[in-house]
């Protein structure tokens, strides 16, 4: 299942992007919006992998099923809070996708040293990438769980699922890097929560820019606290309107 999903969701779109950007750069020299051809290819490779790793589609389906079928009580009787149970499930399902991300990071690091002739600490960048993966995973989980809680009021979960897929692709920077959008859209593209789960991590892993890393840390941690507070409020209100079938 992992290899099929990885190929269909990552390799196939990457080949399309490779052909597209190769055609664009073949008629131009230098960089486009500070991205060279190699930069844009690495960016899309990272962005596509991160979009597979950081998605909450299964969480929306699962929580919707628990609510519609009145099965929440079964999970609420367990010793761990429902939020913790869903987090460990989410993290366990996503951990396999960290392998191709780290493999690509090693390749990018070697090519970066060769191309830029820069003395970049491998240990420092590896720790930074691991921190980025952890924070982006936690943020993606809280964002997806927050969205999933709307299932208490929205009977048809496909609406939420479609919104999540669309937002991840557009606002997350999978379709186009944030810097390629018009200036008037830049605040939305650089400060929405999906940006900190996909495009900001992908941009840092591509460029090693400290400003991008700092931007990610501040924005990612800020949204983690925001969504955690929202979840506490919405969970309480949702449980007040929930009618279960018994555990």
C-alpha positions in Angstrom: 0.0 0.0 0.0 2.8 2.4 0.9 4.7 1.8 -2.3 1.6 2.2 -4.5 0.5 5.3 -2.7 4.1 6.7 -2.9 4.3 6.1 -6.6 0.9 7.4 -7.5 0.9 10.3 -5.2 4.6 11.4 -5.5 6.5 9.9 -8.4 3.9 10.5 -11.1 3.2 14.1 -10.2 7.0 14.7 -9.9 7.6 13.5 -13.4 4.9 15.9 -14.7 6.5 18.8 -12.9 10.0 17.8 -14.1 8.8 17.9 -17.8 6.9 21.2 -17.2 9.8 23.1 -15.6 12.4 21.7 -17.9 10.4 23.2 -20.7 10.1 26.5 -18.9 13.8 26.8 -18.0 14.9 25.6 -21.5 13.8 29.0 -22.8 15.3 31.0 -20.0 18.7 31.5 -18.3 19.5 32.0 -14.7 16.8 31.9 -12.0 13.1 32.5 -11.8 12.0 34.1 -8.5 15.3 33.1 -7.0 14.8 29.5 -8.0 17.2 27.7 -10.4 16.1 24.7 -12.3 17.7 22.4 -9.7 16.2 24.3 -6.9 12.7 24.1 -8.3 13.0 20.3 -8.9 14.2 19.7 -5.4 11.5 21.9 -4.0 8.8 19.9 -5.8 10.3 16.6 -4.8 10.3 17.7 -1.1 6.8 19.3 -1.4 5.2 16.2 -2.9 6.8 13.9 -0.3 5.7 16.2 2.5 2.2 16.4 1.1 2.0 12.6 1.4 3.5 12.6 4.9 1.5 15.5 6.2 -2.1 14.9 5.4 -5.1 14.2 7.6 -7.4 12.6 5.1 -7.7 9.3 7.0 -8.3 11.2 10.2 -11.3 13.0 8.8 -12.7 9.7 7.5 -12.1 7.9 10.8 -13.5 10.6 13.1 -16.5 11.0 10.9 -17.2 7.3 11.0 -16.9 7.2 14.8 -19.3 10.1 15.2 -21.9 9.0 12.6 -21.9 5.4 13.9 -21.9 6.4 17.6 -18.6 4.6 18.2 -16.8 7.3 20.1 -17.7 5.8 23.5 -15.5 2.8 22.7 -12.5 5.0 22.3 -13.4 7.3 25.2 -13.3 4.4 27.7 -9.6 3.8 26.9 -7.0 5.1 29.4 -5.6 7.6 26.9 -7.4 10.7 25.7 -9.0 10.4 22.3 -6.7 13.1 21.0 -3.6 11.1 22.0 -4.9 7.9 20.5 -5.5 9.6 17.2 -2.0 11.3 17.3 -0.1 8.0 17.7 -2.2 6.4 15.0 -1.5 9.4 12.7 2.2 9.4 13.5 2.5 5.7 13.0 0.9 5.9 9.6 3.1 8.8 8.5 6.5 7.6 9.8 7.3 5.5 6.7 7.1 8.7 4.6 10.0 10.2 6.6 12.4 7.7 5.0 12.2 9.1 1.4 12.3 12.6 2.8 15.5 11.9 4.7 17.1 10.1 1.7 16.3 13.0 -0.6 17.8 15.4 2.1 21.1 13.4 2.0 21.2 13.7 -1.8 20.3 17.4 -1.7 23.0 18.1 1.0 25.7 16.5 -1.1 24.7 18.4 -4.3 24.4 21.6 -2.3 27.9 21.3 -1.0 29.2 20.6 -4.5 27.3 23.3 -6.3 27.6 26.1 -3.7 31.1 25.3 -2.5 29.8 26.1 1.0 30.8 24.8 4.3 27.4 23.7 5.7 27.3 21.6 8.8 25.7 18.2 8.1 24.8 17.6 11.7 23.2 21.1 12.1 21.1 20.7 9.0 20.1 17.2 9.8 18.9 18.3 13.3 17.0 21.2 11.7 15.3 18.9 9.2 14.3 16.4 12.0 12.9 19.3 14.0 11.0 20.5 11.0 9.5 17.1 10.4 8.4 16.8 14.0 6.8 20.3 14.1 5.2 19.9 10.7 3.7 16.6 11.7 2.3 17.9 15.0 0.9 21.0 13.2 -0.6 18.9 10.5 -2.2 16.6 13.0 -3.7 19.4 15.1 -4.9 21.2 11.9 -6.5 18.0 10.6 -8.0 17.1 13.9 -9.5 20.6 14.3 -11.0 20.3 10.8 -12.3 16.7 11.6 -14.2 18.0 14.7 -16.6 19.8 12.3 -18.0 16.3 11.7 -20.0 16.8 14.8 -22.1 19.3 12.7 -21.3 18.3 9.1 -22.9 15.0 8.3 -21.2 14.5 4.9 -17.5 14.3 5.6 -16.6 14.5 1.9 -17.0 18.3 2.1 -14.3 18.5 4.7 -12.1 16.0 2.8 -12.4 18.0 -0.4 -11.5 21.2 1.5 -8.5 19.6 3.1 -7.2 18.2 -0.2 -7.7 21.5 -2.0 -6.1 23.6 0.7 -3.1 21.3 1.1 -2.4 21.5 -2.7 -3.1 25.2 -3.2 -2.2 26.9 0.2 0.5 24.3 1.0 2.5 25.2 -2.1 2.3 21.8 -3.9 0.9 23.4 -7.0 3.2 26.4 -7.0 5.8 27.8 -4.6 4.6 30.8 -2.6 7.1 33.2 -4.2 5.5 32.6 -7.6 2.2 34.1 -6.6 1.3 37.8 -7.1 2.4 40.2 -4.4 -1.1 40.8 -3.2 -1.5 37.1 -2.4 1.8 36.7 -0.7 0.6 37.3 2.9 -2.0 34.5 2.4 0.5 32.1 0.8 3.2 32.7 3.4 1.3 32.8 6.6 -1.5 30.3 6.3 -1.1 27.1 8.4 -0.8 24.8 5.4 2.3 26.7 4.3 4.1 25.5 7.5 3.3 21.9 6.9 4.6 21.7 3.3 6.0 24.6 1.4 8.1 26.2 4.2 9.8 22.9 5.1 10.3 22.1 1.4 11.9 25.6 0.8 14.3 25.2 3.7 15.4 21.7 2.7 16.0 23.1 -0.8 17.8 26.4 0.0 19.1 26.0 3.7 18.0 29.6 4.2 18.1 30.6 7.9 15.3 33.1 7.4 13.0 30.4 6.1 13.9 28.2 9.1 13.1 31.0 11.5 9.9 31.8 9.7 8.9 28.2 9.9 9.7 27.9 13.6 7.7 31.0 14.6 4.7 30.3 12.4 4.6 26.6 13.1 4.8 26.9 16.9 2.2 29.7 16.8 -0.3 27.7 14.9 0.3 24.6 17.1 -0.8 26.6 20.2 -3.7 28.2 18.3 -5.1 24.9 17.0 -4.6 23.2 20.4 -6.8 25.8 22.1 -9.4 25.6 19.3 -9.5 21.8 19.7 -10.2 22.1 23.4 -13.1 24.5 22.8 -14.6 22.7 19.8 -14.2 19.2 21.4 -16.2 20.3 24.5 -19.0 21.9 22.3 -19.0 18.9 20.0 -19.4 16.4 22.8 -22.4 18.4 24.1 -24.3 17.8 20.8 -23.0 14.2 20.3 -25.5 11.3 20.6 -23.8 7.9 20.7 -25.1 4.5 20.3 -23.4 3.2 23.4 -20.0 1.4 23.8 
